């Protein structure tokens, strides 16, 4: 991991000194264990702040939309899932490819800090070291060693893109291939076998604790609208209450907004203060898009999203004669 970090720093150093970028966006050590924070580097003396480790969970794509970054040439550090979100934004003409230098990082999986904290609760974690496949957790009067593979984020366990699909420089120069441990096809097939009433009951139970804080929207790299439908008042599309009907309306509409665009990065689930896992809904829509249009989000910056384009050969069995 340290060699990847040093290589990444060297690439950023060269880009800045050769004036190929004005700003590098990456990660720096957080103020708490198991945390990293966004890092914005504009000069050589700041490069040592950049880190790469198993806690770099944030998708940095959203920072490309900041008004102060609009006219800059930017280098950005991305994992596989981050690069796919970035690819969608490029395909949707929201990010200028020629002004973005993509520094790809091969990813061995990101640690889920909530899982680690739950494993040692109620004890407070004061120090964490990750050595190879082990997480060494220390606190007042305790030390515990955990197996990293048991504490990865759930989205990492289903990831098939450990390497960024697009990049200008791949750190390490050699892609990683890791097996997917969650079979979403099987999970979705079991869900599809349920009756409509059972499906509705499942989502009603799943979302009943939602407090509509919109953290899922705010964390999503693909929710870049300047005004979200939930914030509009003329007309007002959705009620502001936590009544189940308002909650369901919000999540269903948002799911359709990211249909064919969601890359399964898990940012929405990580951000949720109520620990609501939204991925079954997004994975079900992902499967529909794959089956209907043979498209998978975030792999080709030249390919428009499924819901943003029309082809004459698209399936249209829902259109009947005489209508």
HUFENDA-V207524 format. One record per backbone hydrogen bond with DSSP energy under -0.5 kcal/mol. CO is the residue of the C=O (numbers start at 1). NH is the residue of the N-H. Records with the same first field share a line. If there is no record, write none. Layout:
CO->NH / NH
This chain:
1->5
2->6
3->7
4->8
5->9
6->10
7->11
8->12
9->13
10->14
11->15
12->16
13->17
14->18
15->20 / 21
16->19
23->75
24->26 / 41
25->77
26->39
27->51
28->37
32->35
35->30
37->28
39->26 / 41
40->42
41->24
43->46
44->47
46->49
47->50
53->56
54->111
55->57
58->60
59->62
60->63
61->64
62->65
63->66
66->69
67->70
69->72
72->74
73->22 / 23
74->101
75->25
76->103
78->105
79->83
80->84
81->85
82->86
83->87
84->88
85->89
86->90
87->91
88->92
89->94 / 95
90->93
95->97
96->99
97->100
99->74 / 101
100->102
101->76 / 103
102->104 / 168 / 169
103->78
104->171
110->153
111->113
112->116
113->117
114->118
115->119
116->120
117->121
120->123
124->126
127->138
129->131 / 136
130->132
131->134
133->148
134->131 / 136
135->137 / 146
136->129
137->144
138->126 / 127
139->142
142->139
144->137 / 146
146->135 / 148
147->150
148->151
149->152
151->112
153->156 / 157
154->158
155->158
156->159
157->181 / 182
162->107
169->104 / 171
170->173
171->106
182->184
183->187
184->188
185->189
186->190
187->191
188->192
189->193
191->194
195->199
196->200
197->201
198->202
199->203
200->204
201->205
202->206
203->207
204->208
205->208
207->210
214->218
215->219
216->220
220->223
222->224
228->231 / 232
229->232 / 237
233->236
235->234 / 237
243->246 / 247
244->248
245->249
246->250
247->251
248->252
249->253
250->254
251->255
252->256
253->257
254->258
256->259
258->261 / 262
266->270
267->271
268->272
272->275
275->277
276->278
278->281 / 282
279->283
280->284
281->285
282->286
283->287
284->288
285->289
286->290
287->291
288->292
289->293 / 294 / 295
290->294
296->299
300->303
302->304
305->308
306->309
311->314
316->319
318->320
320->323
